[in-house]
Each structure stands twice: as C-alpha cells, then as structure tokens.
C-alpha cells in the first residue's frame, strides 16, 4: 500500500562525461606526475533539472635518493588527489514522503 521500490525512484535522463590528462616529468632522482580530470553531469526529469561540473587535480612526487646497488629502485612518493562523483537521479530528484507511515518528506 505504501508503494514499491520504483515508486520512490524518479524517472529521468542522466548525462555524465569526463576527460583526463596526465604528464610525467623525470629528473635524475626526482619524478613528478601531474594530472587534471574534468567531470560534468546533467540530470533532467519531470520534477526538475540540475547540472554541475568540476576540475579535479592530482599530483604525485617521487624521490629515489639511493644510488647503491642494494637500494637502487627504492622510491619514496606521496600523492595528493581530489575526486568528484555526480549524483544519481534518486539522490537528486526524489520527492514525496518516506514510506511506511513516516511523516517527513524527502528533501
């Protein structure tokens, strides 16, 4: 009587796109890898429409400070990166009250 799973899943259209570029620079004992990712989305339904985009950076720095044969190839590195996930139709365009007699609406 309270509806089924599809009752609370709005119908609509979701377009998602992305592009990524990366480059690696190496100097003797230092290695730098830098990248950028662009993400974009658009959600459309009878309830409403929303869209968004984001540029997410990534950088890795690696250091190989040893030249001795026993430690050659040992590298210390650190990475900083950000990410972005576009929302689904259910997360964004849902509306109505919660099921099973709960008296507050989805926002």
Gaussian input, Z-matrix of N, CA and C with variables (Angstrom, degrees):
# hf/3-21g

backbone

0 1
 N
 C     1     B1
 C     2     B2     1     A1
 N     3     B3     2     A2     1     D1
 C     4     B4     3     A3     2     D2
 C     5     B5     4     A4     3     D3
 N     6     B6     5     A5     4     D4
 C     7     B7     6     A6     5     D5
 C     8     B8     7     A7     6     D6
 N     9     B9     8     A8     7     D7
 C    10    B10     9     A9     8     D8
 C    11    B11    10    A10     9     D9
 N    12    B12    11    A11    10    D10
 C    13    B13    12    A12    11    D11
 C    14    B14    13    A13    12    D12
 N    15    B15    14    A14    13    D13
 C    16    B16    15    A15    14    D14
 C    17    B17    16    A16    15    D15
 N    18    B18    17    A17    16    D16
 C    19    B19    18    A18    17    D17
 C    20    B20    19    A19    18    D18
 N    21    B21    20    A20    19    D19
 C    22    B22    21    A21    20    D20
 C    23    B23    22    A22    21    D21
 N    24    B24    23    A23    22    D22
 C    25    B25    24    A24    23    D23
 C    26    B26    25    A25    24    D24
 N    27    B27    26    A26    25    D25
 C    28    B28    27    A27    26    D26
 C    29    B29    28    A28    27    D27
 N    30    B30    29    A29    28    D28
 C    31    B31    30    A30    29    D29
 C    32    B32    31    A31    30    D30
 N    33    B33    32    A32    31    D31
 C    34    B34    33    A33    32    D32
 C    35    B35    34    A34    33    D33
 N    36    B36    35    A35    34    D34
 C    37    B37    36    A36    35    D35
 C    38    B38    37    A37    36    D36
 N    39    B39    38    A38    37    D37
 C    40    B40    39    A39    38    D38
 C    41    B41    40    A40    39    D39
 N    42    B42    41    A41    40    D40
 C    43    B43    42    A42    41    D41
 C    44    B44    43    A43    42    D42
 N    45    B45    44    A44    43    D43
 C    46    B46    45    A45    44    D44
 C    47    B47    46    A46    45    D45
 N    48    B48    47    A47    46    D46
 C    49    B49    48    A48    47    D47
 C    50    B50    49    A49    48    D48
 N    51    B51    50    A50    49    D49
 C    52    B52    51    A51    50    D50
 C    53    B53    52    A52    51    D51
 N    54    B54    53    A53    52    D52
 C    55    B55    54    A54    53    D53
 C    56    B56    55    A55    54    D54
 N    57    B57    56    A56    55    D55
 C    58    B58    57    A57    56    D56
 C    59    B59    58    A58    57    D57
 N    60    B60    59    A59    58    D58
 C    61    B61    60    A60    59    D59
 C    62    B62    61    A61    60    D60
 N    63    B63    62    A62    61    D61
 C    64    B64    63    A63    62    D62
 C    65    B65    64    A64    63    D63
 N    66    B66    65    A65    64    D64
 C    67    B67    66    A66    65    D65
 C    68    B68    67    A67    66    D66
 N    69    B69    68    A68    67    D67
 C    70    B70    69    A69    68    D68
 C    71    B71    70    A70    69    D69
 N    72    B72    71    A71    70    D70
 C    73    B73    72    A72    71    D71
 C    74    B74    73    A73    72    D72
 N    75    B75    74    A74    73    D73
 C    76    B76    75    A75    74    D74
 C    77    B77    76    A76    75    D75
 N    78    B78    77    A77    76    D76
 C    79    B79    78    A78    77    D77
 C    80    B80    79    A79    78    D78
 N    81    B81    80    A80    79    D79
 C    82    B82    81    A81    80    D80
 C    83    B83    82    A82    81    D81
 N    84    B84    83    A83    82    D82
 C    85    B85    84    A84    83    D83
 C    86    B86    85    A85    84    D84
 N    87    B87    86    A86    85    D85
 C    88    B88    87    A87    86    D86
 C    89    B89    88    A88    87    D87
 N    90    B90    89    A89    88    D88
 C    91    B91    90    A90    89    D89
 C    92    B92    91    A91    90    D90
 N    93    B93    92    A92    91    D91
 C    94    B94    93    A93    92    D92
 C    95    B95    94    A94    93    D93
 N    96    B96    95    A95    94    D94
 C    97    B97    96    A96    95    D95
 C    98    B98    97    A97    96    D96
 N    99    B99    98    A98    97    D97
 C   100   B100    99    A99    98    D98
 C   101   B101   100   A100    99    D99
 N   102   B102   101   A101   100   D100
 C   103   B103   102   A102   101   D101
 C   104   B104   103   A103   102   D102
 N   105   B105   104   A104   103   D103
 C   106   B106   105   A105   104   D104
 C   107   B107   106   A106   105   D105
 N   108   B108   107   A107   106   D106
 C   109   B109   108   A108   107   D107
 C   110   B110   109   A109   108   D108
 N   111   B111   110   A110   109   D109
 C   112   B112   111   A111   110   D110
 C   113   B113   112   A112   111   D111
 N   114   B114   113   A113   112   D112
 C   115   B115   114   A114   113   D113
 C   116   B116   115   A115   114   D114
 N   117   B117   116   A116   115   D115
 C   118   B118   117   A117   116   D116
 C   119   B119   118   A118   117   D117
 N   120   B120   119   A119   118   D118
 C   121   B121   120   A120   119   D119
 C   122   B122   121   A121   120   D120
 N   123   B123   122   A122   121   D121
 C   124   B124   123   A123   122   D122
 C   125   B125   124   A124   123   D123
 N   126   B126   125   A125   124   D124
 C   127   B127   126   A126   125   D125
 C   128   B128   127   A127   126   D126
 N   129   B129   128   A128   127   D127
 C   130   B130   129   A129   128   D128
 C   131   B131   130   A130   129   D129
 N   132   B132   131   A131   130   D130
 C   133   B133   132   A132   131   D131
 C   134   B134   133   A133   132   D132
 N   135   B135   134   A134   133   D133
 C   136   B136   135   A135   134   D134
 C   137   B137   136   A136   135   D135
 N   138   B138   137   A137   136   D136
 C   139   B139   138   A138   137   D137
 C   140   B140   139   A139   138   D138
 N   141   B141   140   A140   139   D139
 C   142   B142   141   A141   140   D140
 C   143   B143   142   A142   141   D141
 N   144   B144   143   A143   142   D142
 C   145   B145   144   A144   143   D143
 C   146   B146   145   A145   144   D144
 N   147   B147   146   A146   145   D145
 C   148   B148   147   A147   146   D146
 C   149   B149   148   A148   147   D147
 N   150   B150   149   A149   148   D148
 C   151   B151   150   A150   149   D149
 C   152   B152   151   A151   150   D150
 N   153   B153   152   A152   151   D151
 C   154   B154   153   A153   152   D152
 C   155   B155   154   A154   153   D153
 N   156   B156   155   A155   154   D154
 C   157   B157   156   A156   155   D155
 C   158   B158   157   A157   156   D156
 N   159   B159   158   A158   157   D157
 C   160   B160   159   A159   158   D158
 C   161   B161   160   A160   159   D159
 N   162   B162   161   A161   160   D160
 C   163   B163   162   A162   161   D161
 C   164   B164   163   A163   162   D162
 N   165   B165   164   A164   163   D163
 C   166   B166   165   A165   164   D164
 C   167   B167   166   A166   165   D165
 N   168   B168   167   A167   166   D166
 C   169   B169   168   A168   167   D167
 C   170   B170   169   A169   168   D168
 N   171   B171   170   A170   169   D169
 C   172   B172   171   A171   170   D170
 C   173   B173   172   A172   171   D171
 N   174   B174   173   A173   172   D172
 C   175   B175   174   A174   173   D173
 C   176   B176   175   A175   174   D174
 N   177   B177   176   A176   175   D175
 C   178   B178   177   A177   176   D176
 C   179   B179   178   A178   177   D177
 N   180   B180   179   A179   178   D178
 C   181   B181   180   A180   179   D179
 C   182   B182   181   A181   180   D180
 N   183   B183   182   A182   181   D181
 C   184   B184   183   A183   182   D182
 C   185   B185   184   A184   183   D183
 N   186   B186   185   A185   184   D184
 C   187   B187   186   A186   185   D185
 C   188   B188   187   A187   186   D186
 N   189   B189   188   A188   187   D187
 C   190   B190   189   A189   188   D188
 C   191   B191   190   A190   189   D189
 N   192   B192   191   A191   190   D190
 C   193   B193   192   A192   191   D191
 C   194   B194   193   A193   192   D192
 N   195   B195   194   A194   193   D193
 C   196   B196   195   A195   194   D194
 C   197   B197   196   A196   195   D195
 N   198   B198   197   A197   196   D196
 C   199   B199   198   A198   197   D197
 C   200   B200   199   A199   198   D198
 N   201   B201   200   A200   199   D199
 C   202   B202   201   A201   200   D200
 C   203   B203   202   A202   201   D201
 N   204   B204   203   A203   202   D202
 C   205   B205   204   A204   203   D203
 C   206   B206   205   A205   204   D204
 N   207   B207   206   A206   205   D205
 C   208   B208   207   A207   206   D206
 C   209   B209   208   A208   207   D207
 N   210   B210   209   A209   208   D208
 C   211   B211   210   A210   209   D209
 C   212   B212   211   A211   210   D210
 N   213   B213   212   A212   211   D211
 C   214   B214   213   A213   212   D212
 C   215   B215   214   A214   213   D213
 N   216   B216   215   A215   214   D214
 C   217   B217   216   A216   215   D215
 C   218   B218   217   A217   216   D216
 N   219   B219   218   A218   217   D217
 C   220   B220   219   A219   218   D218
 C   221   B221   220   A220   219   D219
 N   222   B222   221   A221   220   D220
 C   223   B223   222   A222   221   D221
 C   224   B224   223   A223   222   D222
 N   225   B225   224   A224   223   D223
 C   226   B226   225   A225   224   D224
 C   227   B227   226   A226   225   D225
 N   228   B228   227   A227   226   D226
 C   229   B229   228   A228   227   D227
 C   230   B230   229   A229   228   D228
 N   231   B231   230   A230   229   D229
 C   232   B232   231   A231   230   D230
 C   233   B233   232   A232   231   D231
 N   234   B234   233   A233   232   D232
 C   235   B235   234   A234   233   D233
 C   236   B236   235   A235   234   D234
 N   237   B237   236   A236   235   D235
 C   238   B238   237   A237   236   D236
 C   239   B239   238   A238   237   D237
 N   240   B240   239   A239   238   D238
 C   241   B241   240   A240   239   D239
 C   242   B242   241   A241   240   D240
 N   243   B243   242   A242   241   D241
 C   244   B244   243   A243   242   D242
 C   245   B245   244   A244   243   D243
 N   246   B246   245   A245   244   D244
 C   247   B247   246   A246   245   D245
 C   248   B248   247   A247   246   D246
 N   249   B249   248   A248   247   D247
 C   250   B250   249   A249   248   D248
 C   251   B251   250   A250   249   D249
 N   252   B252   251   A251   250   D250
 C   253   B253   252   A252   251   D251
 C   254   B254   253   A253   252   D252
 N   255   B255   254   A254   253   D253
 C   256   B256   255   A255   254   D254
 C   257   B257   256   A256   255   D255
 N   258   B258   257   A257   256   D256
 C   259   B259   258   A258   257   D257
 C   260   B260   259   A259   258   D258
 N   261   B261   260   A260   259   D259
 C   262   B262   261   A261   260   D260
 C   263   B263   262   A262   261   D261
 N   264   B264   263   A263   262   D262
 C   265   B265   264   A264   263   D263
 C   266   B266   265   A265   264   D264
 N   267   B267   266   A266   265   D265
 C   268   B268   267   A267   266   D266
 C   269   B269   268   A268   267   D267
 N   270   B270   269   A269   268   D268
 C   271   B271   270   A270   269   D269
 C   272   B272   271   A271   270   D270
 N   273   B273   272   A272   271   D271
 C   274   B274   273   A273   272   D272
 C   275   B275   274   A274   273   D273
 N   276   B276   275   A275   274   D274
 C   277   B277   276   A276   275   D275
 C   278   B278   277   A277   276   D276
 N   279   B279   278   A278   277   D277
 C   280   B280   279   A279   278   D278
 C   281   B281   280   A280   279   D279
 N   282   B282   281   A281   280   D280
 C   283   B283   282   A282   281   D281
 C   284   B284   283   A283   282   D282
 N   285   B285   284   A284   283   D283
 C   286   B286   285   A285   284   D284
 C   287   B287   286   A286   285   D285
 N   288   B288   287   A287   286   D286
 C   289   B289   288   A288   287   D287
 C   290   B290   289   A289   288   D288
 N   291   B291   290   A290   289   D289
 C   292   B292   291   A291   290   D290
 C   293   B293   292   A292   291   D291
 N   294   B294   293   A293   292   D292
 C   295   B295   294   A294   293   D293
 C   296   B296   295   A295   294   D294
 N   297   B297   296   A296   295   D295
 C   298   B298   297   A297   296   D296
 C   299   B299   298   A298   297   D297
 N   300   B300   299   A299   298   D298
 C   301   B301   300   A300   299   D299
 C   302   B302   301   A301   300   D300
 N   303   B303   302   A302   301   D301
 C   304   B304   303   A303   302   D302
 C   305   B305   304   A304   303   D303
 N   306   B306   305   A305   304   D304
 C   307   B307   306   A306   305   D305
 C   308   B308   307   A307   306   D306
 N   309   B309   308   A308   307   D307
 C   310   B310   309   A309   308   D308
 C   311   B311   310   A310   309   D309
 N   312   B312   311   A311   310   D310
 C   313   B313   312   A312   311   D311
 C   314   B314   313   A313   312   D312
 N   315   B315   314   A314   313   D313
 C   316   B316   315   A315   314   D314
 C   317   B317   316   A316   315   D315
 N   318   B318   317   A317   316   D316
 C   319   B319   318   A318   317   D317
 C   320   B320   319   A319   318   D318

   B1=1.4607
   B2=1.5285
   B3=1.3181
   B4=1.4717
   B5=1.5238
   B6=1.3291
   B7=1.4562
   B8=1.5161
   B9=1.3247
   B10=1.4618
   B11=1.5043
   B12=1.3255
   B13=1.4638
   B14=1.5296
   B15=1.3354
   B16=1.4640
   B17=1.5370
   B18=1.3235
   B19=1.4526
   B20=1.5332
   B21=1.3328
   B22=1.4562
   B23=1.5285
   B24=1.3103
   B25=1.4647
   B26=1.5203
   B27=1.3216
   B28=1.4603
   B29=1.5215
   B30=1.3181
   B31=1.4533
   B32=1.5272
   B33=1.2977
   B34=1.4542
   B35=1.5140
   B36=1.3055
   B37=1.4581
   B38=1.5294
   B39=1.3182
   B40=1.4650
   B41=1.5196
   B42=1.3217
   B43=1.4585
   B44=1.5261
   B45=1.3313
   B46=1.4585
   B47=1.5238
   B48=1.3401
   B49=1.4630
   B50=1.5236
   B51=1.3174
   B52=1.4563
   B53=1.5170
   B54=1.3134
   B55=1.4704
   B56=1.5239
   B57=1.3334
   B58=1.4590
   B59=1.5231
   B60=1.3333
   B61=1.4657
   B62=1.5322
   B63=1.3378
   B64=1.4631
   B65=1.5180
   B66=1.3321
   B67=1.4642
   B68=1.5254
   B69=1.3291
   B70=1.4594
   B71=1.5208
   B72=1.3355
   B73=1.4558
   B74=1.5259
   B75=1.3333
   B76=1.4608
   B77=1.5228
   B78=1.3276
   B79=1.4529
   B80=1.5211
   B81=1.2694
   B82=1.4575
   B83=1.5251
   B84=1.3222
   B85=1.4649
   B86=1.5370
   B87=1.3355
   B88=1.4574
   B89=1.5259
   B90=1.3339
   B91=1.4650
   B92=1.5294
   B93=1.3300
   B94=1.4629
   B95=1.5301
   B96=1.3005
   B97=1.4670
   B98=1.5261
   B99=1.3194
   B100=1.4648
   B101=1.5216
   B102=1.3135
   B103=1.4545
   B104=1.5143
   B105=1.3169
   B106=1.4620
   B107=1.5232
   B108=1.3240
   B109=1.4598
   B110=1.5188
   B111=1.3291
   B112=1.4647
   B113=1.5230
   B114=1.3339
   B115=1.4587
   B116=1.5198
   B117=1.3316
   B118=1.4511
   B119=1.5293
   B120=1.3406
   B121=1.4634
   B122=1.5275
   B123=1.3295
   B124=1.4573
   B125=1.5245
   B126=1.3270
   B127=1.4606
   B128=1.5203
   B129=1.3359
   B130=1.4661
   B131=1.5171
   B132=1.3331
   B133=1.4629
   B134=1.5286
   B135=1.3215
   B136=1.4655
   B137=1.5297
   B138=1.3268
   B139=1.4689
   B140=1.5183
   B141=1.3207
   B142=1.4590
   B143=1.5135
   B144=1.3106
   B145=1.4711
   B146=1.5322
   B147=1.3215
   B148=1.4557
   B149=1.5283
   B150=1.3227
   B151=1.4614
   B152=1.5218
   B153=1.3099
   B154=1.4535
   B155=1.5115
   B156=1.3368
   B157=1.4595
   B158=1.5210
   B159=1.3310
   B160=1.4648
   B161=1.5091
   B162=1.3298
   B163=1.4568
   B164=1.5332
   B165=1.3302
   B166=1.4653
   B167=1.5267
   B168=1.3364
   B169=1.4664
   B170=1.5292
   B171=1.3359
   B172=1.4674
   B173=1.5202
   B174=1.3301
   B175=1.4594
   B176=1.5313
   B177=1.3246
   B178=1.4615
   B179=1.5165
   B180=1.3216
   B181=1.4575
   B182=1.5201
   B183=1.3283
   B184=1.4560
   B185=1.5221
   B186=1.3325
   B187=1.4580
   B188=1.5192
   B189=1.3289
   B190=1.4674
   B191=1.5277
   B192=1.3392
   B193=1.4578
   B194=1.5333
   B195=1.3180
   B196=1.4632
   B197=1.5203
   B198=1.3219
   B199=1.4686
   B200=1.5187
   B201=1.3190
   B202=1.4644
   B203=1.5204
   B204=1.3230
   B205=1.4671
   B206=1.5262
   B207=1.3278
   B208=1.4635
   B209=1.5372
   B210=1.3304
   B211=1.4725
   B212=1.5205
   B213=1.3109
   B214=1.4622
   B215=1.5263
   B216=1.2922
   B217=1.4642
   B218=1.5170
   B219=1.3393
   B220=1.4592
   B221=1.5297
   B222=1.3292
   B223=1.4605
   B224=1.5289
   B225=1.3193
   B226=1.4582
   B227=1.5289
   B228=1.3270
   B229=1.4630
   B230=1.5245
   B231=1.2990
   B232=1.4550
   B233=1.5197
   B234=1.3137
   B235=1.4673
   B236=1.5168
   B237=1.3173
   B238=1.4527
   B239=1.5227
   B240=1.3323
   B241=1.4596
   B242=1.5246
   B243=1.3127
   B244=1.4525
   B245=1.5259
   B246=1.3150
   B247=1.4545
   B248=1.5170
   B249=1.3135
   B250=1.4635
   B251=1.5148
   B252=1.3045
   B253=1.4646
   B254=1.5176
   B255=1.2979
   B256=1.4561
   B257=1.5292
   B258=1.3261
   B259=1.4682
   B260=1.5270
   B261=1.3085
   B262=1.4609
   B263=1.5261
   B264=1.3296
   B265=1.4632
   B266=1.5296
   B267=1.3330
   B268=1.4699
   B269=1.5178
   B270=1.3289
   B271=1.4562
   B272=1.5268
   B273=1.3129
   B274=1.4544
   B275=1.5251
   B276=1.3101
   B277=1.4641
   B278=1.5202
   B279=1.3245
   B280=1.4639
   B281=1.5320
   B282=1.3161
   B283=1.4635
   B284=1.5228
   B285=1.3005
   B286=1.4625
   B287=1.5165
   B288=1.3404
   B289=1.4592
   B290=1.5250
   B291=1.3244
   B292=1.4555
   B293=1.5271
   B294=1.3323
   B295=1.4724
   B296=1.5344
   B297=1.3035
   B298=1.4695
   B299=1.5236
   B300=1.3319
   B301=1.4458
   B302=1.5226
   B303=1.3184
   B304=1.4596
   B305=1.5169
   B306=1.3263
   B307=1.4641
   B308=1.5411
   B309=1.3323
   B310=1.4593
   B311=1.5194
   B312=1.3347
   B313=1.4704
   B314=1.5373
   B315=1.3351
   B316=1.4572
   B317=1.5228
   B318=1.3228
   B319=1.4547
   B320=1.5068
   A1=111.64
   A2=117.82
   A3=121.95
   A4=111.83
   A5=117.49
   A6=120.18
   A7=111.00
   A8=115.68
   A9=120.48
   A10=111.05
   A11=115.64
   A12=120.84
   A13=111.13
   A14=117.64
   A15=120.24
   A16=112.16
   A17=117.39
   A18=121.41
   A19=111.21
   A20=116.84
   A21=121.91
   A22=113.16
   A23=117.23
   A24=121.46
   A25=108.04
   A26=117.78
   A27=119.53
   A28=111.37
   A29=115.88
   A30=119.36
   A31=107.75
   A32=116.20
   A33=120.05
   A34=110.97
   A35=114.61
   A36=121.63
   A37=108.42
   A38=116.92
   A39=122.62
   A40=109.04
   A41=116.50
   A42=122.43
   A43=108.40
   A44=116.16
   A45=121.98
   A46=107.79
   A47=116.22
   A48=119.37
   A49=109.38
   A50=115.60
   A51=120.47
   A52=111.11
   A53=114.95
   A54=121.63
   A55=107.67
   A56=116.75
   A57=121.38
   A58=109.54
   A59=115.43
   A60=120.53
   A61=107.37
   A62=115.56
   A63=120.60
   A64=109.54
   A65=115.83
   A66=121.09
   A67=108.53
   A68=115.33
   A69=121.54
   A70=108.96
   A71=115.90
   A72=122.06
   A73=108.09
   A74=116.71
   A75=121.28
   A76=109.76
   A77=115.61
   A78=122.64
   A79=107.66
   A80=117.95
   A81=124.16
   A82=112.49
   A83=119.97
   A84=124.07
   A85=113.23
   A86=118.16
   A87=122.90
   A88=110.96
   A89=115.36
   A90=121.16
   A91=108.51
   A92=116.63
   A93=121.96
   A94=108.33
   A95=115.30
   A96=121.58
   A97=106.78
   A98=117.09
   A99=122.11
   A100=109.58
   A101=115.47
   A102=119.89
   A103=111.98
   A104=115.65
   A105=123.55
   A106=108.57
   A107=115.90
   A108=120.97
   A109=108.29
   A110=115.82
   A111=122.37
   A112=107.55
   A113=116.89
   A114=122.73
   A115=109.59
   A116=115.78
   A117=121.97
   A118=109.39
   A119=116.17
   A120=119.34
   A121=110.15
   A122=115.15
   A123=122.21
   A124=107.70
   A125=116.43
   A126=122.63
   A127=108.57
   A128=116.13
   A129=121.15
   A130=109.58
   A131=116.07
   A132=121.42
   A133=108.76
   A134=115.50
   A135=120.14
   A136=110.80
   A137=117.68
   A138=122.73
   A139=111.20
   A140=117.96
   A141=120.74
   A142=112.13
   A143=114.22
   A144=120.86
   A145=108.25
   A146=116.08
   A147=120.68
   A148=109.27
   A149=116.19
   A150=120.27
   A151=108.99
   A152=116.05
   A153=120.91
   A154=110.96
   A155=115.55
   A156=120.11
   A157=108.26
   A158=115.11
   A159=120.13
   A160=110.35
   A161=115.53
   A162=123.68
   A163=106.97
   A164=117.18
   A165=122.35
   A166=110.33
   A167=117.88
   A168=120.81
   A169=112.85
   A170=115.16
   A171=122.25
   A172=107.55
   A173=117.20
   A174=120.81
   A175=108.74
   A176=115.37
   A177=122.97
   A178=107.87
   A179=116.16
   A180=121.70
   A181=107.14
   A182=115.88
   A183=122.00
   A184=110.71
   A185=116.16
   A186=121.88
   A187=108.34
   A188=116.93
   A189=123.38
   A190=107.73
   A191=118.24
   A192=120.82
   A193=115.58
   A194=118.37
   A195=120.08
   A196=112.17
   A197=116.11
   A198=121.53
   A199=112.41
   A200=118.37
   A201=120.69
   A202=109.87
   A203=115.47
   A204=120.89
   A205=112.20
   A206=117.39
   A207=119.65
   A208=113.00
   A209=118.16
   A210=121.83
   A211=113.45
   A212=117.02
   A213=120.24
   A214=109.82
   A215=116.52
   A216=121.43
   A217=113.57
   A218=117.79
   A219=120.79
   A220=108.50
   A221=115.80
   A222=120.44
   A223=109.97
   A224=116.27
   A225=123.02
   A226=106.55
   A227=116.21
   A228=117.65
   A229=110.66
   A230=114.64
   A231=122.53
   A232=109.40
   A233=115.41
   A234=120.90
   A235=110.18
   A236=115.97
   A237=123.10
   A238=106.79
   A239=116.64
   A240=120.05
   A241=109.52
   A242=115.30
   A243=122.34
   A244=108.00
   A245=116.52
   A246=120.78
   A247=111.32
   A248=116.18
   A249=122.29
   A250=108.13
   A251=116.59
   A252=121.48
   A253=108.20
   A254=115.89
   A255=119.03
   A256=109.67
   A257=117.83
   A258=120.90
   A259=111.85
   A260=115.26
   A261=120.49
   A262=109.81
   A263=116.22
   A264=120.60
   A265=110.41
   A266=116.99
   A267=120.65
   A268=111.78
   A269=117.74
   A270=120.90
   A271=112.48
   A272=117.63
   A273=121.17
   A274=113.99
   A275=118.29
   A276=121.11
   A277=114.21
   A278=118.13
   A279=120.35
   A280=109.61
   A281=116.42
   A282=120.13
   A283=109.12
   A284=116.17
   A285=121.08
   A286=111.60
   A287=115.88
   A288=121.95
   A289=111.08
   A290=115.45
   A291=121.10
   A292=109.37
   A293=117.71
   A294=120.04
   A295=112.42
   A296=115.45
   A297=125.90
   A298=112.96
   A299=117.29
   A300=120.77
   A301=117.02
   A302=119.14
   A303=121.13
   A304=107.05
   A305=117.31
   A306=119.28
   A307=114.48
   A308=119.38
   A309=119.25
   A310=110.12
   A311=116.97
   A312=120.71
   A313=112.78
   A314=113.50
   A315=120.36
   A316=107.22
   A317=118.30
   A318=121.69
   A319=109.82
   D1=-27.53
   D2=-179.06
   D3=-85.81
   D4=1.67
   D5=-178.93
   D6=96.76
   D7=170.34
   D8=-179.99
   D9=-109.65
   D10=-171.24
   D11=-178.38
   D12=-61.75
   D13=-37.14
   D14=-178.66
   D15=-74.57
   D16=-16.72
   D17=178.78
   D18=-63.51
   D19=-34.52
   D20=-177.95
   D21=-99.47
   D22=4.31
   D23=177.35
   D24=-103.98
   D25=108.20
   D26=-177.05
   D27=-70.98
   D28=147.98
   D29=174.61
   D30=-86.78
   D31=153.77
   D32=-179.43
   D33=171.68
   D34=-168.06
   D35=-177.51
   D36=-126.40
   D37=134.98
   D38=-179.73
   D39=-126.20
   D40=121.56
   D41=175.16
   D42=-113.10
   D43=128.01
   D44=-179.48
   D45=-130.88
   D46=135.51
   D47=177.14
   D48=-143.45
   D49=159.98
   D50=179.67
   D51=-161.22
   D52=158.60
   D53=176.93
   D54=-145.56
   D55=147.04
   D56=-177.15
   D57=-136.15
   D58=138.42
   D59=175.95
   D60=-133.48
   D61=141.07
   D62=-177.25
   D63=-145.77
   D64=147.63
   D65=176.36
   D66=-139.82
   D67=150.88
   D68=-179.67
   D69=-125.56
   D70=127.70
   D71=177.77
   D72=-117.50
   D73=135.10
   D74=-178.96
   D75=-130.50
   D76=129.70
   D77=172.91
   D78=-129.58
   D79=118.19
   D80=175.01
   D81=36.68
   D82=-91.71
   D83=-175.65
   D84=-104.04
   D85=0.22
   D86=-176.19
   D87=-117.02
   D88=136.33
   D89=178.20
   D90=-131.78
   D91=131.01
   D92=179.00
   D93=-126.82
   D94=127.88
   D95=176.29
   D96=-120.49
   D97=121.34
   D98=-179.97
   D99=-123.33
   D100=142.51
   D101=179.60
   D102=-148.39
   D103=157.37
   D104=175.01
   D105=-134.06
   D106=137.95
   D107=175.96
   D108=-124.47
   D109=133.07
   D110=176.09
   D111=-109.55
   D112=127.73
   D113=176.97
   D114=-124.50
   D115=144.43
   D116=-179.61
   D117=-144.50
   D118=146.56
   D119=175.63
   D120=-145.63
   D121=158.57
   D122=174.50
   D123=-146.29
   D124=128.71
   D125=178.50
   D126=-117.40
   D127=133.17
   D128=179.48
   D129=-134.43
   D130=138.37
   D131=173.22
   D132=-157.05
   D133=-179.76
   D134=176.14
   D135=-67.92
   D136=-25.30
   D137=-178.25
   D138=-76.53
   D139=-36.97
   D140=-177.78
   D141=175.15
   D142=-169.87
   D143=-177.20
   D144=-145.80
   D145=142.97
   D146=175.45
   D147=-150.97
   D148=156.93
   D149=178.60
   D150=-153.24
   D151=167.32
   D152=178.62
   D153=-170.79
   D154=165.61
   D155=176.04
   D156=-154.62
   D157=163.91
   D158=-177.94
   D159=-159.81
   D160=145.04
   D161=173.07
   D162=-106.85
   D163=119.19
   D164=-175.75
   D165=-111.81
   D166=123.46
   D167=-179.67
   D168=-88.18
   D169=159.49
   D170=173.93
   D171=-149.05
   D172=133.69
   D173=175.48
   D174=-142.78
   D175=137.15
   D176=176.08
   D177=-126.55
   D178=134.00
   D179=175.92
   D180=-121.84
   D181=126.09
   D182=179.05
   D183=-120.72
   D184=140.57
   D185=179.97
   D186=-126.31
   D187=128.58
   D188=175.57
   D189=-116.12
   D190=84.69
   D191=-170.38
   D192=-83.48
   D193=-6.02
   D194=-173.73
   D195=-103.71
   D196=138.24
   D197=177.53
   D198=-112.82
   D199=-9.13
   D200=179.91
   D201=-69.01
   D202=150.28
   D203=-175.75
   D204=-60.95
   D205=-35.87
   D206=-176.89
   D207=-72.70
   D208=-24.93
   D209=-179.13
   D210=-112.39
   D211=2.95
   D212=179.71
   D213=-62.29
   D214=135.18
   D215=-178.59
   D216=95.64
   D217=-12.59
   D218=176.60
   D219=-74.77
   D220=126.64
   D221=-176.99
   D222=-130.52
   D223=137.55
   D224=172.32
   D225=-104.44
   D226=134.69
   D227=-179.11
   D228=-146.51
   D229=159.41
   D230=174.89
   D231=-139.62
   D232=147.83
   D233=-178.61
   D234=-129.98
   D235=138.98
   D236=169.40
   D237=-120.48
   D238=129.22
   D239=-179.68
   D240=-148.96
   D241=150.71
   D242=174.06
   D243=-121.89
   D244=153.21
   D245=-179.65
   D246=-133.17
   D247=169.22
   D248=-177.74
   D249=-148.03
   D250=132.43
   D251=176.74
   D252=-125.40
   D253=123.69
   D254=178.54
   D255=-74.49
   D256=146.49
   D257=-179.16
   D258=-74.45
   D259=158.56
   D260=176.09
   D261=-87.20
   D262=171.92
   D263=176.46
   D264=-61.23
   D265=-42.02
   D266=-178.60
   D267=-63.59
   D268=-39.06
   D269=-178.89
   D270=-70.39
   D271=-28.21
   D272=-171.03
   D273=-105.05
   D274=-42.97
   D275=-169.35
   D276=-106.51
   D277=8.74
   D278=-179.92
   D279=-69.03
   D280=146.85
   D281=178.41
   D282=-149.58
   D283=165.21
   D284=179.25
   D285=105.95
   D286=-176.86
   D287=-179.80
   D288=-87.89
   D289=156.30
   D290=174.57
   D291=-62.55
   D292=153.88
   D293=-179.52
   D294=-76.00
   D295=171.92
   D296=171.42
   D297=61.69
   D298=40.79
   D299=171.12
   D300=80.44
   D301=4.57
   D302=175.98
   D303=-73.18
   D304=135.16
   D305=-168.20
   D306=-101.97
   D307=30.99
   D308=173.85
   D309=-128.33
   D310=148.38
   D311=-173.43
   D312=-86.30
   D313=158.53
   D314=168.01
   D315=-68.96
   D316=140.15
   D317=176.94
   D318=-118.67

